[in-house]
Amino acid sequence: MANSFFSHPTAVIDKGAEIGSGTKIWHFSHIMSNSVIGNDCNIGQNVVISPKVVLGNNVKVQNNVSVYTGVTCEEAVFLGPSVVFTNVINPRSFVVRKDEFKETYVEKGATLGANATIICGNRIGAYAMIGAGAVITKDVKPYQLVVGNPARPVGWVSKHGHRLDFGENNEAICPETQEKYLLKDNSVIPL
């Protein structure tokens, strides 16, 4: 039976990896056993997907990304070039801490910019936008825009990634889709 996904001849796919239909895996990437990759994903060059990682449908992983055990990404997540996840808070080469892996969860539609580092044990909300080079040390709310090291909130974005400008009535409109959003109790609610 032919694969329902594409993998470049230099990619390494371990036995026991589950890969969805329409997914593309590019040069020198390693998909390890017991990982799950959904349908229509794009795994760029030189990517590592570790055991027990789960990627939902339509996830885009750009070049040079390391996704370690404990990470789950829901559908339509974008991981920019050279994004790094961690899975242990206090790693030491001489101490085995595989039973201390902390889970990291990235909700639907979130974008992680190039070179962002995600410290384990945090949750990134739906449609959040993580700026390039940001270091995530705590949870990020849905639709929140965060930048810096450590990352700090600087605003809010629409589902389509546009900065939202909330007026006196705490409402904003996405310039691309005209969808409306409400800022209430320091959270964004699509209307």
Residue pairs with C-beta under 8 A, 6 or more apart in sequence:
3 19
4 20
4 21
4 22
5 19
5 20
5 21
5 22
5 23
5 24
5 25
6 23
6 24
6 25
7 13
7 19
7 24
7 25
8 25
8 26
8 27
8 28
8 29
10 27
10 28
11 25
11 26
11 27
11 28
11 29
11 30
11 31
12 29
12 30
12 31
13 19
13 25
13 30
13 31
14 30
14 31
14 32
14 33
15 33
16 33
16 34
17 31
17 32
17 33
17 34
17 35
17 36
17 37
17 49
18 35
18 36
18 37
19 25
19 31
19 37
20 37
20 38
20 39
20 40
20 41
20 57
21 39
21 40
22 39
22 40
22 41
23 37
23 38
23 39
23 40
23 41
23 42
23 43
24 41
24 42
24 43
25 31
25 43
25 47
26 42
26 43
26 44
26 45
26 47
26 63
27 45
27 46
28 45
28 46
29 43
29 44
29 45
29 46
29 47
29 48
29 49
30 47
30 48
30 49
31 37
31 43
31 49
32 48
32 49
32 50
32 51
32 53
33 51
34 51
34 52
35 49
35 50
35 51
35 52
35 53
35 54
35 55
36 53
36 54
36 55
37 43
37 49
37 55
37 59
38 55
38 56
38 57
38 58
38 59
38 75
39 57
39 58
40 57
40 58
41 55
41 57
41 58
41 59
41 60
41 61
42 59
42 60
42 61
43 49
43 61
44 61
44 62
44 63
44 64
44 65
44 81
45 63
45 64
46 63
46 64
47 61
47 63
47 64
47 65
47 66
47 67
48 65
48 66
48 67
48 68
49 55
49 61
49 67
50 66
50 67
50 68
50 69
50 71
51 69
52 69
52 70
53 67
53 68
53 69
53 70
53 71
53 72
54 71
54 72
54 73
55 61
55 67
55 73
55 77
56 73
56 74
56 75
56 76
56 77
56 108
57 75
57 76
58 75
58 76
59 73
59 75
59 76
59 77
59 78
59 79
60 77
60 78
60 79
61 67
61 79
62 78
62 79
62 80
62 81
62 82
62 83
62 114
63 81
63 82
64 81
64 82
65 79
65 80
65 81
65 82
65 83
65 84
66 83
66 84
66 85
67 73
67 79
67 85
68 85
68 86
68 87
68 101
68 120
69 87
69 101
70 85
70 87
70 101
70 102
70 103
70 104
70 120
71 85
71 87
71 103
71 104
71 105
71 106
72 103
72 104
72 105
72 106
73 79
73 106
73 110
74 105
74 106
74 107
74 108
74 109
74 110
74 126
75 108
75 109
76 108
76 109
77 106
77 107
77 108
77 109
77 110
77 111
77 112
78 110
78 111
78 112
79 112
80 111
80 112
80 113
80 114
80 115
80 116
80 132
81 114
81 115
82 114
82 115
83 112
83 113
83 114
83 115
83 116
83 117
83 118
84 115
84 116
84 117
84 118
85 104
85 118
85 120
86 117
86 118
86 119
86 120
87 101
87 102
87 104
87 120
88 97
88 100
88 101
88 102
88 120
89 100
89 102
89 119
89 120
89 121
90 97
91 97
101 120
102 120
102 121
103 120
103 121
104 118
104 120
104 121
104 122
104 123
104 124
105 122
105 123
105 124
106 112
106 118
106 123
106 124
107 123
107 124
107 125
107 126
107 127
107 128
107 142
108 126
108 127
109 126
109 127
109 159
110 124
110 125
110 126
110 127
110 128
110 129
110 130
110 140
111 128
111 129
111 130
111 161
112 118
112 124
112 130
113 129
113 130
113 131
113 132
113 133
113 134
114 132
114 133
115 132
115 133
116 130
116 131
116 132
116 133
116 134
116 135
116 136
117 134
117 135
117 136
118 124
118 130
118 136
119 135
119 136
119 137
122 136
122 137
122 138
122 139
122 140
123 139
123 140
124 130
124 136
124 139
124 140
125 139
125 140
125 141
125 142
125 143
125 144
126 142
126 143
127 142
127 143
127 157
127 158
127 159
127 161
128 140
128 141
128 142
128 143
128 144
128 145
128 146
128 157
129 144
129 145
129 146
129 157
129 161
130 136
130 140
130 146
130 151
131 145
131 146
131 147
131 148
131 151
133 149
134 146
134 147
134 148
134 149
134 151
135 148
135 149
135 150
135 151
136 146
136 150
136 151
137 150
137 151
138 150
138 151
140 146
140 151
140 153
141 153
141 186
141 187
141 188
142 187
142 188
143 156
143 157
143 158
143 159
143 164
143 181
143 188
144 153
144 155
144 156
144 157
144 188
145 153
145 154
145 155
145 156
145 157
145 163
146 152
146 153
146 154
147 154
155 163
155 164
156 163
156 164
156 166
156 172
156 181
156 183
156 188
157 163
157 164
158 164
158 172
158 174
158 176
158 177
158 179
158 181
159 174
159 177
159 179
159 190
160 174
160 176
160 177
160 179
162 174
162 175
162 176
164 172
164 174
164 181
164 183
164 188
165 172
166 172
166 181
166 183
170 182
170 183
170 184
171 180
171 181
171 182
171 183
171 191
172 180
172 181
172 183
173 179
173 180
173 181
174 180
174 181
179 190
179 191
180 190
180 191
181 188
181 189
181 190
181 191
182 188
182 189
182 190
182 191
183 189
